[in-house]
Amino acid sequence: MDVRSELKSIIAKKASTLKKVCEDIERTKNYKILPNNITNKLRRKTIKFEEVQEILDILGYHIEFVENKK
């Protein structure tokens, strides 16, 4: 699964919308982020790691790196 699908799935699980997530980021992080910009970045696969982290933080998730078992 790609980042776009994962984020959409997590947002849906939290019964939220990208617009609401962006509003929450604006309220807590004190800078404006538009849902349209995030959608375009996800579609073009140009979203920054930090932006994904902020979105996940608002949704109550985090990124974890786990070593593959051999």
PQR file with spaces between the fields and no chain letter, atoms N, CA, C, O and H, PARSE charges and radii, in Angstrom:
ATOM       1  N    MET     1       0.838   -1.178    0.000 -0.4000 1.5000
ATOM       2  CA   MET     1       0.000    0.000    0.000 -0.0000 2.0000
ATOM       3  C    MET     1       0.891    1.253    0.000  0.5500 1.7000
ATOM       4  O    MET     1       1.962    1.251    0.607 -0.5500 1.4000
ATOM       5  N    ASP     2       0.462    2.286   -0.660 -0.4000 1.5000
ATOM       6  CA   ASP     2       1.235    3.521   -0.708 -0.0000 2.0000
ATOM       7  C    ASP     2       0.771    4.497    0.375  0.5500 1.7000
ATOM       8  O    ASP     2      -0.231    4.264    1.051 -0.5500 1.4000
ATOM       9  H    ASP     2      -0.408    2.287   -1.153  0.4000 1.0000
ATOM      10  N    VAL     3       1.513    5.586    0.523 -0.4000 1.5000
ATOM      11  CA   VAL     3       1.222    6.575    1.569 -0.0000 2.0000
ATOM      12  C    VAL     3      -0.181    7.144    1.398  0.5500 1.7000
ATOM      13  O    VAL     3      -0.905    7.304    2.380 -0.5500 1.4000
ATOM      14  H    VAL     3       2.327    5.775   -0.027  0.4000 1.0000
ATOM      15  N    ARG     4      -0.567    7.447    0.182 -0.4000 1.5000
ATOM      16  CA   ARG     4      -1.890    8.025   -0.082 -0.0000 2.0000
ATOM      17  C    ARG     4      -3.002    7.107    0.432  0.5500 1.7000
ATOM      18  O    ARG     4      -3.910    7.547    1.137 -0.5500 1.4000
ATOM      19  H    ARG     4       0.021    7.317   -0.616  0.4000 1.0000
ATOM      20  N    SER     5      -2.914    5.841    0.073 -0.4000 1.5000
ATOM      21  CA   SER     5      -3.944    4.877    0.498 -0.0000 2.0000
ATOM      22  C    SER     5      -3.954    4.701    2.009  0.5500 1.7000
ATOM      23  O    SER     5      -5.014    4.631    2.631 -0.5500 1.4000
ATOM      24  H    SER     5      -2.176    5.484   -0.499  0.4000 1.0000
ATOM      25  N    GLU     6      -2.758    4.631    2.593 -0.4000 1.5000
ATOM      26  CA   GLU     6      -2.657    4.468    4.047 -0.0000 2.0000
ATOM      27  C    GLU     6      -3.277    5.649    4.777  0.5500 1.7000
ATOM      28  O    GLU     6      -4.050    5.463    5.717 -0.5500 1.4000
ATOM      29  H    GLU     6      -1.897    4.688    2.087  0.4000 1.0000
ATOM      30  N    LEU     7      -2.938    6.879    4.344 -0.4000 1.5000
ATOM      31  CA   LEU     7      -3.497    8.058    5.004 -0.0000 2.0000
ATOM      32  C    LEU     7      -5.013    8.114    4.850  0.5500 1.7000
ATOM      33  O    LEU     7      -5.726    8.411    5.808 -0.5500 1.4000
ATOM      34  H    LEU     7      -2.310    7.029    3.580  0.4000 1.0000
ATOM      35  N    LYS     8      -5.505    7.829    3.650 -0.4000 1.5000
ATOM      36  CA   LYS     8      -6.953    7.842    3.432 -0.0000 2.0000
ATOM      37  C    LYS     8      -7.640    6.822    4.327  0.5500 1.7000
ATOM      38  O    LYS     8      -8.710    7.087    4.876 -0.5500 1.4000
ATOM      39  H    LYS     8      -4.925    7.588    2.871  0.4000 1.0000
ATOM      40  N    SER     9      -7.021    5.657    4.471 -0.4000 1.5000
ATOM      41  CA   SER     9      -7.588    4.603    5.312 -0.0000 2.0000
ATOM      42  C    SER     9      -7.621    5.020    6.784  0.5500 1.7000
ATOM      43  O    SER     9      -8.623    4.813    7.469 -0.5500 1.4000
ATOM      44  H    SER     9      -6.152    5.443    4.026  0.4000 1.0000
ATOM      45  N    ILE    10      -6.537    5.598    7.260 -0.4000 1.5000
ATOM      46  CA   ILE    10      -6.464    6.030    8.663 -0.0000 2.0000
ATOM      47  C    ILE    10      -7.460    7.151    8.934  0.5500 1.7000
ATOM      48  O    ILE    10      -8.133    7.153    9.965 -0.5500 1.4000
ATOM      49  H    ILE    10      -5.723    5.766    6.704  0.4000 1.0000
ATOM      50  N    ILE    11      -7.553    8.104    8.007 -0.4000 1.5000
ATOM      51  CA   ILE    11      -8.516    9.202    8.165 -0.0000 2.0000
ATOM      52  C    ILE    11      -9.929    8.657    8.233  0.5500 1.7000
ATOM      53  O    ILE    11     -10.730    9.110    9.051 -0.5500 1.4000
ATOM      54  H    ILE    11      -7.006    8.102    7.170  0.4000 1.0000
ATOM      55  N    ALA    12     -10.244    7.692    7.385 -0.4000 1.5000
ATOM      56  CA   ALA    12     -11.579    7.082    7.389 -0.0000 2.0000
ATOM      57  C    ALA    12     -11.830    6.320    8.700  0.5500 1.7000
ATOM      58  O    ALA    12     -12.921    6.398    9.263 -0.5500 1.4000
ATOM      59  H    ALA    12      -9.594    7.324    6.720  0.4000 1.0000
ATOM      60  N    LYS    13     -10.823    5.587    9.180 -0.4000 1.5000
ATOM      61  CA   LYS    13     -10.960    4.847   10.449 -0.0000 2.0000
ATOM      62  C    LYS    13     -11.259    5.778   11.611  0.5500 1.7000
ATOM      63  O    LYS    13     -11.991    5.419   12.533 -0.5500 1.4000
ATOM      64  H    LYS    13      -9.936    5.523    8.723  0.4000 1.0000
ATOM      65  N    LYS    14     -10.691    6.974   11.563 -0.4000 1.5000
ATOM      66  CA   LYS    14     -10.902    7.957   12.625 -0.0000 2.0000
ATOM      67  C    LYS    14     -12.176    8.769   12.410  0.5500 1.7000
ATOM      68  O    LYS    14     -12.454    9.705   13.160 -0.5500 1.4000
ATOM      69  H    LYS    14     -10.097    7.266   10.813  0.4000 1.0000
ATOM      70  N    ALA    15     -12.951    8.409   11.381 -0.4000 1.5000
ATOM      71  CA   ALA    15     -14.204    9.107   11.054 -0.0000 2.0000
ATOM      72  C    ALA    15     -13.950   10.610   10.910  0.5500 1.7000
ATOM      73  O    ALA    15     -14.697   11.439   11.430 -0.5500 1.4000
ATOM      74  H    ALA    15     -12.725    7.649   10.772  0.4000 1.0000
ATOM      75  N    SER    16     -12.883   10.932   10.194 -0.4000 1.5000
ATOM      76  CA   SER    16     -12.504   12.317    9.995 -0.0000 2.0000
ATOM      77  C    SER    16     -12.417   12.602    8.500  0.5500 1.7000
ATOM      78  O    SER    16     -12.726   11.747    7.670 -0.5500 1.4000
ATOM      79  H    SER    16     -12.276   10.259    9.771  0.4000 1.0000
ATOM      80  N    THR    17     -11.994   13.811    8.176 -0.4000 1.5000
ATOM      81  CA   THR    17     -11.777   14.201    6.791 -0.0000 2.0000
ATOM      82  C    THR    17     -10.435   14.902    6.700  0.5500 1.7000
ATOM      83  O    THR    17      -9.897   15.357    7.710 -0.5500 1.4000
ATOM      84  H    THR    17     -11.743   14.506    8.850  0.4000 1.0000
ATOM      85  N    LEU    18      -9.897   14.991    5.505 -0.4000 1.5000
ATOM      86  CA   LEU    18      -8.639   15.695    5.321 -0.0000 2.0000
ATOM      87  C    LEU    18      -8.801   17.165    5.677  0.5500 1.7000
ATOM      88  O    LEU    18      -7.879   17.784    6.208 -0.5500 1.4000
ATOM      89  H    LEU    18     -10.333   14.621    4.685  0.4000 1.0000
ATOM      90  N    LYS    19      -9.956   17.716    5.392 -0.4000 1.5000
ATOM      91  CA   LYS    19     -10.219   19.115    5.739 -0.0000 2.0000
ATOM      92  C    LYS    19     -10.127   19.316    7.249  0.5500 1.7000
ATOM      93  O    LYS    19      -9.505   20.273    7.709 -0.5500 1.4000
ATOM      94  H    LYS    19     -10.705   17.213    4.961  0.4000 1.0000
ATOM      95  N    LYS    20     -10.737   18.425    8.019 -0.4000 1.5000
ATOM      96  CA   LYS    20     -10.709   18.518    9.479 -0.0000 2.0000
ATOM      97  C    LYS    20      -9.287   18.355   10.005  0.5500 1.7000
ATOM      98  O    LYS    20      -8.872   19.062   10.923 -0.5500 1.4000
ATOM      99  H    LYS    20     -11.242   17.647    7.645  0.4000 1.0000
ATOM     100  N    VAL    21      -8.546   17.422    9.419 -0.4000 1.5000
ATOM     101  CA   VAL    21      -7.157   17.217    9.834 -0.0000 2.0000
ATOM     102  C    VAL    21      -6.341   18.483    9.592  0.5500 1.7000
ATOM     103  O    VAL    21      -5.551   18.890   10.444 -0.5500 1.4000
ATOM     104  H    VAL    21      -8.883   16.847    8.674  0.4000 1.0000
ATOM     105  N    CYS    22      -6.534   19.104    8.426 -0.4000 1.5000
ATOM     106  CA   CYS    22      -5.816   20.344    8.109 -0.0000 2.0000
ATOM     107  C    CYS    22      -6.202   21.476    9.061  0.5500 1.7000
ATOM     108  O    CYS    22      -5.351   22.273    9.458 -0.5500 1.4000
ATOM     109  H    CYS    22      -7.176   18.773    7.734  0.4000 1.0000
ATOM     110  N    GLU    23      -7.466   21.545    9.422 -0.4000 1.5000
ATOM     111  CA   GLU    23      -7.910   22.555   10.395 -0.0000 2.0000
ATOM     112  C    GLU    23      -7.259   22.312   11.757  0.5500 1.7000
ATOM     113  O    GLU    23      -6.857   23.257   12.436 -0.5500 1.4000
ATOM     114  H    GLU    23      -8.157   20.898    9.099  0.4000 1.0000
ATOM     115  N    ASP    24      -7.158   21.044   12.152 -0.4000 1.5000
ATOM     116  CA   ASP    24      -6.516   20.707   13.425 -0.0000 2.0000
ATOM     117  C    ASP    24      -5.031   21.053   13.407  0.5500 1.7000
ATOM     118  O    ASP    24      -4.492   21.521   14.409 -0.5500 1.4000
ATOM     119  H    ASP    24      -7.484   20.277   11.601  0.4000 1.0000
ATOM     120  N    ILE    25      -4.366   20.827   12.277 -0.4000 1.5000
ATOM     121  CA   ILE    25      -2.952   21.190   12.150 -0.0000 2.0000
ATOM     122  C    ILE    25      -2.808   22.699   12.273  0.5500 1.7000
ATOM     123  O    ILE    25      -1.917   23.190   12.965 -0.5500 1.4000
ATOM     124  H    ILE    25      -4.804   20.446   11.462  0.4000 1.0000
ATOM     125  N    GLU    26      -3.691   23.435   11.599 -0.4000 1.5000
ATOM     126  CA   GLU    26      -3.635   24.897   11.662 -0.0000 2.0000
ATOM     127  C    GLU    26      -3.818   25.391   13.093  0.5500 1.7000
ATOM     128  O    GLU    26      -3.131   26.314   13.531 -0.5500 1.4000
ATOM     129  H    GLU    26      -4.416   23.036   11.036  0.4000 1.0000
ATOM     130  N    ARG    27      -4.741   24.778   13.812 -0.4000 1.5000
ATOM     131  CA   ARG    27      -5.040   25.198   15.182 -0.0000 2.0000
ATOM     132  C    ARG    27      -3.899   24.848   16.143  0.5500 1.7000
ATOM     133  O    ARG    27      -3.566   25.646   17.019 -0.5500 1.4000
ATOM     134  H    ARG    27      -5.299   24.029   13.456  0.4000 1.0000
ATOM     135  N    THR    28      -3.303   23.672   15.989 -0.4000 1.5000
ATOM     136  CA   THR    28      -2.282   23.229   16.946 -0.0000 2.0000
ATOM     137  C    THR    28      -0.863   23.621   16.557  0.5500 1.7000
ATOM     138  O    THR    28      -0.028   23.862   17.429 -0.5500 1.4000
ATOM     139  H    THR    28      -3.573   23.024   15.277  0.4000 1.0000
ATOM     140  N    LYS    29      -0.581   23.687   15.267 -0.4000 1.5000
ATOM     141  CA   LYS    29       0.786   23.973   14.809 -0.0000 2.0000
ATOM     142  C    LYS    29       0.962   25.426   14.369  0.5500 1.7000
ATOM     143  O    LYS    29       2.075   25.855   14.065 -0.5500 1.4000
ATOM     144  H    LYS    29      -1.259   23.491   14.559  0.4000 1.0000
ATOM     145  N    ASN    30      -0.125   26.172   14.337 -0.4000 1.5000
ATOM     146  CA   ASN    30      -0.100   27.604   13.998 -0.0000 2.0000
ATOM     147  C    ASN    30       0.392   27.921   12.594  0.5500 1.7000
ATOM     148  O    ASN    30       1.037   28.949   12.387 -0.5500 1.4000
ATOM     149  H    ASN    30      -1.029   25.823   14.584  0.4000 1.0000
ATOM     150  N    TYR    31       0.105   27.072   11.643 -0.4000 1.5000
ATOM     151  CA   TYR    31       0.327   27.423   10.241 -0.0000 2.0000
ATOM     152  C    TYR    31      -0.738   26.762    9.385  0.5500 1.7000
ATOM     153  O    TYR    31      -1.266   25.705    9.727 -0.5500 1.4000
ATOM     154  H    TYR    31      -0.419   26.237   11.811  0.4000 1.0000
ATOM     155  N    LYS    32      -1.043   27.405    8.266 -0.4000 1.5000
ATOM     156  CA   LYS    32      -2.148   26.949    7.425 -0.0000 2.0000
ATOM     157  C    LYS    32      -1.660   25.927    6.416  0.5500 1.7000
ATOM     158  O    LYS    32      -0.620   26.094    5.779 -0.5500 1.4000
ATOM     159  H    LYS    32      -0.614   28.264    7.988  0.4000 1.0000
ATOM     160  N    ILE    33      -2.435   24.872    6.289 -0.4000 1.5000
ATOM     161  CA   ILE    33      -2.171   23.826    5.315 -0.0000 2.0000
ATOM     162  C    ILE    33      -3.510   23.504    4.652  0.5500 1.7000
ATOM     163  O    ILE    33      -4.490   23.217    5.340 -0.5500 1.4000
ATOM     164  H    ILE    33      -3.280   24.737    6.806  0.4000 1.0000
ATOM     165  N    LEU    34      -3.556   23.550    3.351 -0.4000 1.5000
ATOM     166  CA   LEU    34      -4.809   23.349    2.627 -0.0000 2.0000
ATOM     167  C    LEU    34      -4.982   21.888    2.202  0.5500 1.7000
ATOM     168  O    LEU    34      -4.033   21.263    1.729 -0.5500 1.4000
ATOM     169  H    LEU    34      -2.760   23.784    2.792  0.4000 1.0000
ATOM     170  N    PRO    35      -6.189   21.345    2.370 -0.5600 1.5000
ATOM     171  CA   PRO    35      -6.443   19.967    1.963  0.2800 2.0000
ATOM     172  C    PRO    35      -6.114   19.728    0.488  0.5500 1.7000
ATOM     173  O    PRO    35      -5.614   18.666    0.118 -0.5500 1.4000
ATOM     174  N    ASN    36      -6.401   20.721   -0.340 -0.4000 1.5000
ATOM     175  CA   ASN    36      -6.129   20.596   -1.770 -0.0000 2.0000
ATOM     176  C    ASN    36      -4.637   20.406   -2.032  0.5500 1.7000
ATOM     177  O    ASN    36      -4.245   19.610   -2.885 -0.5500 1.4000
ATOM     178  H    ASN    36      -6.807   21.584   -0.039  0.4000 1.0000
ATOM     179  N    ASN    37      -3.814   21.142   -1.294 -0.4000 1.5000
ATOM     180  CA   ASN    37      -2.358   21.012   -1.441 -0.0000 2.0000
ATOM     181  C    ASN    37      -1.887   19.612   -1.039  0.5500 1.7000
ATOM     182  O    ASN    37      -1.059   19.007   -1.720 -0.5500 1.4000
ATOM     183  H    ASN    37      -4.133   21.789   -0.601  0.4000 1.0000
ATOM     184  N    ILE    38      -2.416   19.112    0.062 -0.4000 1.5000
ATOM     185  CA   ILE    38      -2.041   17.768    0.520 -0.0000 2.0000
ATOM     186  C    ILE    38      -2.491   16.720   -0.494  0.5500 1.7000
ATOM     187  O    ILE    38      -1.736   15.802   -0.813 -0.5500 1.4000
ATOM     188  H    ILE    38      -3.089   19.604    0.615  0.4000 1.0000
ATOM     189  N    THR    39      -3.702   16.850   -0.997 -0.4000 1.5000
ATOM     190  CA   THR    39      -4.214   15.914   -1.999 -0.0000 2.0000
ATOM     191  C    THR    39      -3.313   15.898   -3.229  0.5500 1.7000
ATOM     192  O    THR    39      -2.979   14.833   -3.747 -0.5500 1.4000
ATOM     193  H    THR    39      -4.315   17.596   -0.738  0.4000 1.0000
ATOM     194  N    ASN    40      -2.925   17.077   -3.690 -0.4000 1.5000
ATOM     195  CA   ASN    40      -2.044   17.165   -4.860 -0.0000 2.0000
ATOM     196  C    ASN    40      -0.676   16.552   -4.584  0.5500 1.7000
ATOM     197  O    ASN    40      -0.118   15.862   -5.437 -0.5500 1.4000
ATOM     198  H    ASN    40      -3.197   17.942   -3.269  0.4000 1.0000
ATOM     199  N    LYS    41      -0.135   16.803   -3.395 -0.4000 1.5000
ATOM     200  CA   LYS    41       1.165   16.224   -3.040 -0.0000 2.0000
ATOM     201  C    LYS    41       1.081   14.704   -2.970  0.5500 1.7000
ATOM     202  O    LYS    41       2.002   14.007   -3.397 -0.5500 1.4000
ATOM     203  H    LYS    41      -0.588   17.364   -2.702  0.4000 1.0000
ATOM     204  N    LEU    42      -0.011   14.198   -2.438 -0.4000 1.5000
ATOM     205  CA   LEU    42      -0.181   12.749   -2.365 -0.0000 2.0000
ATOM     206  C    LEU    42      -0.305   12.146   -3.765  0.5500 1.7000
ATOM     207  O    LEU    42       0.264   11.090   -4.043 -0.5500 1.4000
ATOM     208  H    LEU    42      -0.759   14.764   -2.092  0.4000 1.0000
ATOM     209  N    ARG    43      -1.037   12.807   -4.625 -0.4000 1.5000
ATOM     210  CA   ARG    43      -1.236   12.312   -5.988 -0.0000 2.0000
ATOM     211  C    ARG    43       0.085   12.312   -6.765  0.5500 1.7000
ATOM     212  O    ARG    43       0.378   11.377   -7.511 -0.5500 1.4000
ATOM     213  H    ARG    43      -1.500   13.664   -4.399  0.4000 1.0000
ATOM     214  N    ARG    44       0.881   13.382   -6.577 -0.4000 1.5000
ATOM     215  CA   ARG    44       2.159   13.511   -7.287 -0.0000 2.0000
ATOM     216  C    ARG    44       3.303   12.773   -6.579  0.5500 1.7000
ATOM     217  O    ARG    44       4.412   12.675   -7.105 -0.5500 1.4000
ATOM     218  H    ARG    44       0.643   14.141   -5.972  0.4000 1.0000
ATOM     219  N    LYS    45       3.014   12.259   -5.383 -0.4000 1.5000
ATOM     220  CA   LYS    45       4.007   11.569   -4.552 -0.0000 2.0000
ATOM     221  C    LYS    45       5.164   12.490   -4.183  0.5500 1.7000
ATOM     222  O    LYS    45       6.331   12.103   -4.243 -0.5500 1.4000
ATOM     223  H    LYS    45       2.113   12.339   -4.956  0.4000 1.0000
ATOM     224  N    THR    46       4.810   13.735   -3.795 -0.4000 1.5000
ATOM     225  CA   THR    46       5.826   14.714   -3.400 -0.0000 2.0000
ATOM     226  C    THR    46       5.638   15.207   -1.970  0.5500 1.7000
ATOM     227  O    THR    46       6.233   16.210   -1.577 -0.5500 1.4000
ATOM     228  H    THR    46       3.862   14.049   -3.746  0.4000 1.0000
ATOM     229  N    ILE    47       4.821   14.516   -1.196 -0.4000 1.5000
ATOM     230  CA   ILE    47       4.574   14.941    0.182 -0.0000 2.0000
ATOM     231  C    ILE    47       5.831   14.708    1.015  0.5500 1.7000
ATOM     232  O    ILE    47       6.518   13.700    0.848 -0.5500 1.4000
ATOM     233  H    ILE    47       4.337   13.701   -1.515  0.4000 1.0000
ATOM     234  N    LYS    48       6.123   15.634    1.901 -0.4000 1.5000
ATOM     235  CA   LYS    48       7.305   15.538    2.756 -0.0000 2.0000
ATOM     236  C    LYS    48       7.031   14.609    3.933  0.5500 1.7000
ATOM     237  O    LYS    48       5.899   14.474    4.400 -0.5500 1.4000
ATOM     238  H    LYS    48       5.566   16.453    2.037  0.4000 1.0000
ATOM     239  N    PHE    49       8.094   13.981    4.391 -0.4000 1.5000
ATOM     240  CA   PHE    49       8.024   13.088    5.537 -0.0000 2.0000
ATOM     241  C    PHE    49       7.430   13.813    6.744  0.5500 1.7000
ATOM     242  O    PHE    49       6.593   13.263    7.458 -0.5500 1.4000
ATOM     243  H    PHE    49       9.013   14.091    4.012  0.4000 1.0000
ATOM     244  N    GLU    50       7.872   15.053    6.964 -0.4000 1.5000
ATOM     245  CA   GLU    50       7.391   15.838    8.102 -0.0000 2.0000
ATOM     246  C    GLU    50       5.886   16.102    8.010  0.5500 1.7000
ATOM     247  O    GLU    50       5.191   16.110    9.026 -0.5500 1.4000
ATOM     248  H    GLU    50       8.552   15.501    6.384  0.4000 1.0000
ATOM     249  N    GLU    51       5.393   16.317    6.799 -0.4000 1.5000
ATOM     250  CA   GLU    51       3.957   16.558    6.622 -0.0000 2.0000
ATOM     251  C    GLU    51       3.154   15.299    6.956  0.5500 1.7000
ATOM     252  O    GLU    51       2.090   15.377    7.571 -0.5500 1.4000
ATOM     253  H    GLU    51       5.958   16.311    5.974  0.4000 1.0000
ATOM     254  N    VAL    52       3.665   14.158    6.552 -0.4000 1.5000
ATOM     255  CA   VAL    52       2.999   12.897    6.892 -0.0000 2.0000
ATOM     256  C    VAL    52       3.012   12.690    8.402  0.5500 1.7000
ATOM     257  O    VAL    52       2.019   12.255    8.983 -0.5500 1.4000
ATOM     258  H    VAL    52       4.530   14.094    6.053  0.4000 1.0000
ATOM     259  N    GLN    53       4.141   13.003    9.033 -0.4000 1.5000
ATOM     260  CA   GLN    53       4.233   12.873   10.485 -0.0000 2.0000
ATOM     261  C    GLN    53       3.216   13.768   11.190  0.5500 1.7000
ATOM     262  O    GLN    53       2.578   13.341   12.152 -0.5500 1.4000
ATOM     263  H    GLN    53       4.948   13.357    8.560  0.4000 1.0000
ATOM     264  N    GLU    54       3.062   14.994   10.723 -0.4000 1.5000
ATOM     265  CA   GLU    54       2.109   15.919   11.342 -0.0000 2.0000
ATOM     266  C    GLU    54       0.679   15.411   11.189  0.5500 1.7000
ATOM     267  O    GLU    54      -0.105   15.466   12.136 -0.5500 1.4000
ATOM     268  H    GLU    54       3.581   15.341    9.941  0.4000 1.0000
ATOM     269  N    ILE    55       0.344   14.923   10.019 -0.4000 1.5000
ATOM     270  CA   ILE    55      -1.002   14.389    9.788 -0.0000 2.0000
ATOM     271  C    ILE    55      -1.248   13.204   10.704  0.5500 1.7000
ATOM     272  O    ILE    55      -2.295   13.116   11.345 -0.5500 1.4000
ATOM     273  H    ILE    55       0.981   14.878    9.249  0.4000 1.0000
ATOM     274  N    LEU    56      -0.290   12.295   10.767 -0.4000 1.5000
ATOM     275  CA   LEU    56      -0.440   11.121   11.632 -0.0000 2.0000
ATOM     276  C    LEU    56      -0.520   11.506   13.105  0.5500 1.7000
ATOM     277  O    LEU    56      -1.262   10.890   13.869 -0.5500 1.4000
ATOM     278  H    LEU    56       0.561   12.366   10.246  0.4000 1.0000
ATOM     279  N    ASP    57       0.233   12.511   13.501 -0.4000 1.5000
ATOM     280  CA   ASP    57       0.203   12.982   14.889 -0.0000 2.0000
ATOM     281  C    ASP    57      -1.196   13.475   15.252  0.5500 1.7000
ATOM     282  O    ASP    57      -1.711   13.153   16.323 -0.5500 1.4000
ATOM     283  H    ASP    57       0.836   13.012   12.880  0.4000 1.0000
ATOM     284  N    ILE    58      -1.799   14.240   14.380 -0.4000 1.5000
ATOM     285  CA   ILE    58      -3.162   14.742   14.610 -0.0000 2.0000
ATOM     286  C    ILE    58      -4.137   13.580   14.742  0.5500 1.7000
ATOM     287  O    ILE    58      -5.084   13.642   15.526 -0.5500 1.4000
ATOM     288  H    ILE    58      -1.380   14.502   13.510  0.4000 1.0000
ATOM     289  N    LEU    59      -3.903   12.513   13.967 -0.4000 1.5000
ATOM     290  CA   LEU    59      -4.805   11.354   13.983 -0.0000 2.0000
ATOM     291  C    LEU    59      -4.485   10.363   15.106  0.5500 1.7000
ATOM     292  O    LEU    59      -5.205    9.383   15.296 -0.5500 1.4000
ATOM     293  H    LEU    59      -3.134   12.462   13.330  0.4000 1.0000
ATOM     294  N    GLY    60      -3.404   10.621   15.848 -0.4000 1.5000
ATOM     295  CA   GLY    60      -3.043    9.731   16.954 -0.0000 2.0000
ATOM     296  C    GLY    60      -2.217    8.531   16.520  0.5500 1.7000
ATOM     297  O    GLY    60      -2.252    7.489   17.174 -0.5500 1.4000
ATOM     298  H    GLY    60      -2.819   11.417   15.694  0.4000 1.0000
ATOM     299  N    TYR    61      -1.479    8.662   15.430 -0.4000 1.5000
ATOM     300  CA   TYR    61      -0.618    7.592   14.919 -0.0000 2.0000
ATOM     301  C    TYR    61       0.817    8.097   14.844  0.5500 1.7000
ATOM     302  O    TYR    61       1.074    9.294   14.971 -0.5500 1.4000
ATOM     303  H    TYR    61      -1.451    9.508   14.898  0.4000 1.0000
ATOM     304  N    HIS    62       1.744    7.171   14.635 -0.4000 1.5000
ATOM     305  CA   HIS    62       3.127    7.540   14.414 -0.0000 2.0000
ATOM     306  C    HIS    62       3.748    6.550   13.425  0.5500 1.7000
ATOM     307  O    HIS    62       3.212    5.470   13.176 -0.5500 1.4000
ATOM     308  H    HIS    62       1.535    6.199   14.532  0.4000 1.0000
ATOM     309  N    ILE    63       4.876    6.946   12.880 -0.4000 1.5000
ATOM     310  CA   ILE    63       5.610    6.082   11.955 -0.0000 2.0000
ATOM     311  C    ILE    63       6.625    5.297   12.771  0.5500 1.7000
ATOM     312  O    ILE    63       7.298    5.841   13.647 -0.5500 1.4000
ATOM     313  H    ILE    63       5.312    7.823   13.082  0.4000 1.0000
ATOM     314  N    GLU    64       6.721    4.021   12.470 -0.4000 1.5000
ATOM     315  CA   GLU    64       7.660    3.177   13.183 -0.0000 2.0000
ATOM     316  C    GLU    64       8.460    2.365   12.175  0.5500 1.7000
ATOM     317  O    GLU    64       7.887    1.749   11.276 -0.5500 1.4000
ATOM     318  H    GLU    64       6.174    3.579   11.759  0.4000 1.0000
ATOM     319  N    PHE    65       9.762    2.361   12.319 -0.4000 1.5000
ATOM     320  CA   PHE    65      10.619    1.564   11.456 -0.0000 2.0000
ATOM     321  C    PHE    65      10.947    0.270   12.187  0.5500 1.7000
ATOM     322  O    PHE    65      11.445    0.276   13.312 -0.5500 1.4000
ATOM     323  H    PHE    65      10.227    2.862   13.049  0.4000 1.0000
ATOM     324  N    VAL    66      10.656   -0.832   11.518 -0.4000 1.5000
ATOM     325  CA   VAL    66      10.891   -2.151   12.122 -0.0000 2.0000
ATOM     326  C    VAL    66      11.778   -2.948   11.187  0.5500 1.7000
ATOM     327  O    VAL    66      11.527   -3.022    9.984 -0.5500 1.4000
ATOM     328  H    VAL    66      10.251   -0.837   10.603  0.4000 1.0000
ATOM     329  N    GLU    67      12.811   -3.538   11.746 -0.4000 1.5000
ATOM     330  CA   GLU    67      13.732   -4.342   10.952 -0.0000 2.0000
ATOM     331  C    GLU    67      13.031   -5.616   10.464  0.5500 1.7000
ATOM     332  O    GLU    67      12.323   -6.279   11.221 -0.5500 1.4000
ATOM     333  H    GLU    67      13.015   -3.478   12.723  0.4000 1.0000
ATOM     334  N    ASN    68      13.243   -5.939    9.196 -0.4000 1.5000
ATOM     335  CA   ASN    68      12.675   -7.172    8.641 -0.0000 2.0000
ATOM     336  C    ASN    68      13.343   -8.376    9.289  0.5500 1.7000
ATOM     337  O    ASN    68      14.544   -8.372    9.555 -0.5500 1.4000
ATOM     338  H    ASN    68      13.818   -5.400    8.581  0.4000 1.0000
ATOM     339  N    LYS    69      12.548   -9.396    9.534 -0.4000 1.5000
ATOM     340  CA   LYS    69      13.097  -10.647   10.074 -0.0000 2.0000
ATOM     341  C    LYS    69      13.520  -11.518    8.901  0.5500 1.7000
ATOM     342  O    LYS    69      12.828  -11.614    7.888 -0.5500 1.4000
ATOM     343  H    LYS    69      11.571   -9.399    9.318  0.4000 1.0000
ATOM     344  N    LYS    70      14.662  -12.141    9.067 -0.4000 1.5000
ATOM     345  CA   LYS    70      15.189  -12.993    7.989 -0.0000 2.0000
ATOM     346  C    LYS    70      15.009  -14.437    8.310  0.5500 1.7000
ATOM     347  O    LYS    70      15.393  -15.298    7.518 -0.5500 1.4000
ATOM     348  H    LYS    70      15.224  -12.063    9.891  0.4000 1.0000
